């Protein structure tokens, strides 16, 4: 069992420190009232070559669009991480709370890695309060997406989120 993944987004430096501690250059950061948008290439990963993310503190979500490489495509449109977000000036820190949601637009939403959340609590890697927060955020996302026909844009329409390829 791994500790929670931690990631740093430095707007001033235009960098993203990934969970392995590797500093990645960011092509675009965009800050809005709803959250932070990031777009960057993903060198060295055969599965996907580009990543767009919206970090939405009010929903405790990081919404990702992975640009999969040929032969590595997955039956998903968006991958949502349940997270906590702290902001200190130009630096955003994201802590992954294990649960993920895999969205196939207008079709389905799969909740995965609940077993990892339970194991992390048992091992003391996250607190009971963090686990409760993760579950509450997950339920809210499931309810919101289901009520909007599993359409991310429709659910988050008041946030005016934009993507490079969606």
N, C-alpha and C positions, 0 to 999 in steps of 0.2 A: 504494500500500500504506500502510495506516494503522498508527501505533504501537499497542501493546497498549492496550486500553481499561482505564482505571483508575476505580474507584468507591470512595466512602467512605460508611460507615454509622456515624453518630454516635448511639449509644444515648441519651446524656444529653440531647443537643439535639433528639432525635427527628427527625433529618434524614438525607437520603440525597443525596449529591452525585453526580450521574450523570456518565457519561463526557464529557459536553460542559461540565461544570463548573456545571451548574444545580443549585441547592439545592432539594430537594423535601421537603415535610413528610411525615412518616411517621405513619400512623394507629396502627400497632402494630408494636412490636418484641417478640420473645419469645426469651429466651436459654435454651438447654437444654445438656445435656452433649454433644449431637450437633452443635449449631450454633446459628445465628441465623436466626430467622424475621422477615420483614418484609412488611407489607401497606400499600399506598398507592395513591391515585389517580394517574392519569397524564394530567395536563392537557395539551392541545395536540397530542395524538397521535390522528389520525383512525382508525388501525388498531386500537388497543385503548385501553380507558379505565381499567383497573385492573390491578395487578400484585401477585402474591404470590410470594415467593422464600424458599427455604431455602438458606442458605450452610452447606455441610458441609465444614469444613476437612479432616477425616479422609479424605474421598474426593476432595478437590480439585474439588468440584463446587458449582455454584450451580444449583439446580433452580427453574425459573420456571413459573408458571401465568399466562399472559396472558389477560385477559378481553377477547376481541375484540369490536369494535363490529359491529353488523349490517352485512352486506355485506363484511366484512373477515375472516370466519372462515377458519381454516386447519385442515387435517386433522391436528391434533396435540392431545395432551392436556398434555404437558409439554415444555419446552425446557430442556435442560441445557447450561450453559456449563462448560467445563473451565477451572479457575482456580487461582491461588495465593491464599492468605489469610494476612494478618498481622493480629495483634490487639495493640493498645496501649491497655490500660485499656478505656474505653468506645468506642473507635474501632476499627472493623474496616475494613481496606483489601483490596480484591479486584482482582487483575490477571487479565484475561481472556487465556487462552493460545490463542485463535483457534478451536480445535476445538469444535464444538457437536454435540449429540445431540438429535434430534427424536423424541419418543416418542408413538406412538399405542398407548394401553393395549391389551394383550392381542393386538396385531396385529404391530407392527414397531417397529424402531429404526433411524433413518437417521443415519449419521455424516457431517457436512458440514464444509466449510471446512478440510480437510486441506491444500489448496493454499495457503491463507493462512498456515498454520503454516510450511510449507516456505519460502514467500517471505519470511516474517518472519525466519527463521533465516538465509537467504542475505543479507538486508539488514542483519543484525546487530541487529534490533529485539528479539530475545530470544536467550538463550544456548542452546548445545547442551544443557546440563543442563536448562533449562526445557522445551525441546522434548521431551527424553526423558521428563521428568516428565509432560508433557501426554499423550504417547502411552501411557505406562504407566497413567495414570488413565483414559484413554479405553478401553483394553483391559479394565481391571477393571470399568468400568461396563457395557460391552457384555456381558462374560461374566456379570456379576451379573444384569442384566436378562433376558438370554436364558435363564439357568437358572431364572428365576422367571416364565416365561411373559409377559415384557414387561409385568409389573405392578410399578409403582414401589413401591406400598405393601407388597407382598409381599417385594420385594427389601430394602427398608429397614425391615422390620417391627420390628426391635430398637431403632429410633431413636424410635419413638412420635411421628412427625411428624403434625401436623394442619394442615388447610387450611380456609379459609372456605367453599369451595364443593365440595370433593372429599371 
